[in-house]
Amino acid sequence: MYNIKLNGVPVTLEKDMNLLEYLREYARLTSVKNGCGEGACGACMVLVDGRAFRACVLTIAKVADKSVLTVEGLSEQEKDVYSWAFIEAGAVQCGFCIPGMVISAKGLLDKNPNPTGEEIKKALHGNICRCTGYQKIEMAIAMAARALREGYVPEVKSNYRVGERMPRVDAQEKVLGIAEYVDDLKVEGMLYAAVLRSKYPRALVKHIDINQAKELAGVEAVLTARDIPGERFLGHIVHDWPTLVAEGEETRYVGDALVLVAATSKAIAREAIQLVKVDYEELASLTSTWDALAEGAPSIHPKGNLLRKTVLQRGDVEEAIAKAKYVVTQKYSTPPTEHAFLEPESALAVPEADDRLTVYVGSQSVYDDHHGIVAMLGVAPERVRVISKLVGGGFGGKEDLSVQHHAALLAWHTKKPVKLTWTRQESIKVHPKRHAAEMEFTTACDENGKLTAVKAEIITDTGAYASLGGPVLERACTHAAGPYQIANVDIIGLGVYTNNPPGGTFRGFGVTQSCFAMESNLNLLAEKLGISPWEIRFRNAIEPGGVLPNGQIADAGTAFKETLLAVQDIVEAYPEAGVACAMKNAGIGVGLSDIGRVNLKVQDGKVQILTSAACIGQGLATVLTQIVCETAGLEPKQTLVGAPDTDTTPDGGTTTASRQTVFNGEAARVAALQLKEALQKQSLTELEGQEFYGEYSGITDPMGSAKPNPVSHVAYSYATQVVILNEAGRVQTVVAAHDIGKAINPQGVSGQIEGGVVMGLGYALTEDFPLKNGVPTAKFGTLGLFRATSTPRIESIIVEKNQDNLAYGAKGIGEISTIPTASAVAGAYYLRDGKLRTNLPLEETPYSRKK
């Protein structure tokens, strides 16, 4: 018998159990999130007798006779203050980590009502945020401290016009922990799922024995490949990823699924998995691209080990290199990296009375999920409905099917609701990562520093399955020469299958890798020329009317040079500052269908903004609200953003390619123009039930187009970032100047920049994804993610020049904020000590881990 006081209420429990499990599954307190289950992320932070602890590493016995406090137990004044502060500071993005941050803040402020900035950072050391970059969270805590000291709760400012700092529409519920993510859902009769995965990266599955698992009490279904009624192999473009590996087939990595179980509890489901017996014949695995490309290497897939070859050629590269004054050739290597979104993958599939299946997800496209589930079940599309709950971060890592189809298959067979939520270790093992890359770049210039040629070979490790490895390789190649005017380019890319975890989409989409190589080469050329890294970039910077390396003519809104000029004084004041630049497309482009769709429906006196476009923390719902209000002359209280739902929202496309603000922002503007016209004749009340549909399609030219100046993408964003080191060699300040067209919500843009920069710093200095014979060895706490105590000051400079009507002139910010950071860091260290660092994470820095 154990007695605790939970949020001020005495509770008596008869048995011991994990505290986090009790709080979530029995007390139903959803503010306490299961981010890692390893005591590393802080999403489950609670106060025990006033001290901050991670609930996942505590038991009921350890907190017996103590007081446990969660966000639900805060006073109404505290809830109001923390909500105001976090909203006003713009500290909320995906929101999954925020209740844990609030608890850490309360633990600090109860003891120290007037903390310094360093004391706030220290209090947050146990909490990880992957979205915000911490700066706005620290600001929010300082604001809350003052409000609590002075005993007032200011009102949240309600600016909402395009170009103003509008509070996020979903921020308050995220702060208070009442916002619903999939794993917060629980329905009557729900079963829990578990998945048996391959013991080896590559092995022949000779036999699977599920008899003992089926006989375990509480088990309701044990499924193998033979239980899949429709298509078994799925994928975005290449259908090469089996829902379940069948007997007689080879596994391709340790994340391969062999058996699914549904049971009445998590514990029973996991026990059943252990009872499955698999007879393997272990085979030699291919864990490097060189081994996979070697003559005589076994084929991982029937068509061989080369997924894709991409070629981008313009001009005569060999002649230009031969005539160049200076030439630099260098090899570079970047590792796979883990997305580390705070919310592990989760899905809940619920059979409905009308023989339909509703699947609740937290992914980057409900329609992508729908297509895969329908194909796997072999049913008509109308028999499956997919609804998105809030998404606790994505960064590209939630584009592929992970848990959605497995939960759906189990629910289809059992005719009962089934929830499948991965543990953090499962997530680390299974979902696709940022592609590892091996690159050789040759960069040439004339005596004036004018770039004349770039020649590159880029080899990416796409791992066991294609995922979106082909398009990622394309973007790495099409952006490899950077945002410069270079007449001669020869870029060859190879995407190679291995028995490593798959490479997929990750913020930057391949450009983070090639940018690191190109920008590092520019520093070497600048040194040969005797000019500054800033100067060589400025002399070659693309301008309106200039021709990009891919042949596209830069439009009138191009403001790359303006980003360089924005940091010129800083670079001159700090001669050893590292400088790096980047460009990134907005939209899928390259001739592919790319359509934004928004429907505005007047219902119950409000305008419902309906699109399937996923908000994964970037603030899309707020941006769409601003655009609709600006265009139609409404106020936010007159609007409501609906959840992505294949039954009710039009297909706005996947949240990828920095496309949502441009494509669905423009679709929302088009729809709102129709609504505005209607409002000139009728009131909103009189328009009840009417709908106004908007669509925007980006028309582009395909790769390999014969046009001399093809339009590869509808828009590009540009950036210049500067990294300043302190005397100890640690990053002191990052200044990030970004040309993003028009900032619909400047606070949201600066939040994306700050979060992207911190992610880029981790990529540069601390993050890695070690593999041992194809098997991941990292835990969440050993990935090398930046924490608040390591994060430098970040200064965002927003450059607004684009006057185009398209989405009010907005361009993408989600990806480009991360792309140049690693290059800028590398440049700073090169200027500091003259050591060329060609591998990430950078070696021989104060951040380097002991090996």
Summary of the structure (lengths in Angstrom):
residues: 851
radius of gyration: 26.4
end to end distance: 46.7
largest distance: 83.8
contacts: 3360
relative contact order: 0.11
helix: 31%
strand: 25%
